[in-house]
Amino acid sequence: MTNVDELLARMSPAEKAGQLTQYFYFRLPAGAEAEPALGLDVAEQPQAVEAALSRGEAGSLLFVTDPGEINRLQRLALEGNPHGIPLLFGFDVIHGLRTIFPVPIAMAASWDPEIIERGQAIAAREARAVGIHWAFAPMVDIARDPRWGRIVEGAGEDPYLGAVVAAAQVRGFQRHIIAGPKHFGGYGAALGGRDYDEANLSDHELWNVYFPPFRAAIEAGAGNVMTAYMDLNGIPATASHWLFTEVLRDAWGFDGFVVSDANAVRNLVTHGFARDLTEAGERAVIAGVDMEMAIADPAYARLPESQAPAEVIDSRVRKILEAKVRLGLFDDPYVNEDRARTVLADPAHRAAAREAAQRTAVLLRNEGDLLPLDAGDLRSIAVLGPLADSKRDTLGPWVFDFDLDETVTVLDGIRGFVKDRADVDYAPGIPVGQRTFPSMFDMFGGNAPADPPGFDAEAEFARAVATAAAADVAVVVAGEWQNMIGEAASRSSLELPGRQLELLQAVVATGTPTVLLVMNGRPLDLRWAAEHVPAILDIWYPGTQGGAAVADLLFGDVSPSGKLPFTWPRTVGQIPMISSHTTSHEPENQARRYWDEASTPLFPFGHGLSYGRFSYGDLTVDRPVVGREGTVAVSVEVTNDADRAAAEVVQLYLRQRHGTASRPVRELKGFRRVVVPARSTVVVEFTIGPEHRRYWNAAVRDWVLDATSFDVEVGGSAASFDVRPAVAEG
Ligand code: GLC
């Protein structure tokens, strides 16, 4: 066992500052230009970092994923410091390392903690096998403005779903590596949905909405938390003593370590908060930020000459050393390169990714039960749209170590499923969608979509329409290209980029039955499609095995069971729109708050259809009255009267009728994904405890449990029982 205090006593101030410093270390593809905002001299960076390692002035690296390279750099570090302190390697293992799972918003749409935990455990197993000790995940930021690109990385709008998903991800990660929930706190409330812009949130919103997923992640055992870039209520989150000492440590008892987001400590000067880098480092380390994630020229390197008290610095270094001891790095700092190859090749990982993609898809519409398709009953299937055949887009954003050769696109999946039973004809129809300015991830190469050489837009459009007209069914894949969502990828519109809607309209106009597969990470403007396309299946960015899973769903081997983790607006003008709003004033006109547009969503929170046919029996509670700290048992019968088994996500919502605050018209407080056999009924049970009824009250500025009455409702979506008075829309 390593005695951390003995180590500390032997370390110099520069060595201590080094342990609190994490550097990016990457070698970009030849000729790549680094994102200017990174302030990174691509040519110099690797050498500068290696020099810091040899001086014992770096405690951690990120963006190295090759086991041989990790071992080389670990050796440099161990030789560079006289105390034998090993390096901690962190990375963005967001939804897989080599085996890519559906994007996090899709995993949340499974409403299935088991598959979510399993997916992150596999990602963590692959990460640890290559020598990564720590994931900068889960991203648990509540997102209620889908213009914000990072909605794709989280679990949507709801604190209860977000908390369950956060805990499941942390349990999965922590089986092998450190989980690092991020970005604390309130990052998803960026002004105007513009990434990195300030967030201004009331304590009511912070405590009741934005904090619960972080609290759940910490209670699940997360060993790290990452700061957020932006100002929260006028104070840069990365220097907020309230966030990182009073809330995180004092109130919640967090005993792991905190890392800043990339360059967020240096940027305290940019915020107009710190006068210079020395003060930036001093104020962040005093606030509670143990480690600085830096590109170059770290602020924490200046800690020895700052005013930060020595005991504060020692307490921060102790956190980092304890994490390294817990991981066993002092005893075994290197990674076994042969084992890494074996683990990455494990076929069980691909099977799990396919199962996850099956469970995340959300069936938004299925008029006339067009789905599932009968592969034996079709002569020809048209598969249309450039996203149908894009391996890179099928994986989604925030992936770096993927294997494109083993990535299954929608076209691959349909061809693989149908085999020679029908002709499968592909036509992109339109040029790929292009961003109006480069993505920060373009520097890693292969990120921007490109048309096939010699692409003739008009001829290809005509060919696609003709292909649809000649087919028995048309499957159109449309959505956003993966570089249009994620970090630094917010949008002012939700429209389908490029000529996708035009293509969809032309295909529907041929009269061929049409299925729309949506490849996305945010709700998109589907008003036309929701009226004119009989079947719409949201497949998200479904990952390495995505196309195979999509075929399983399209042809009925598996029934869709996903549910929306956010409210799907009709148009960008309605944003923000949430399910758990209060009644407020004149609820009778709630469906028409605007005169020019309905005030209802296109699809409600928790919505998702199935190939099963579900109905809900009477809901019973074991007691009509319960003490303040008491618990109520709730049960409901769910019947599937279809001829096939299918999974349903049964959702429980509470509505407090009166009390010392106005409470939402419905709050999700329980859910269960259950498989209901054909023509069968199952009983689903929930308990409602005080923790489900307690909320933070802005009047008394504390948690309260009102003496009140509750409506308890259970259904297959938030709109199963619309508590608003029915209003004729017209
Ligand atoms: C990025 C992101 C953060 C990520 C980090 C390292 O800017 O904000 O989520 O983990 O830098 O890549």
Residues whose N, C-alpha, C, O or C-beta is under 5 A from the ligand:
A	BS01	GLC	D92 F136 D261 A262
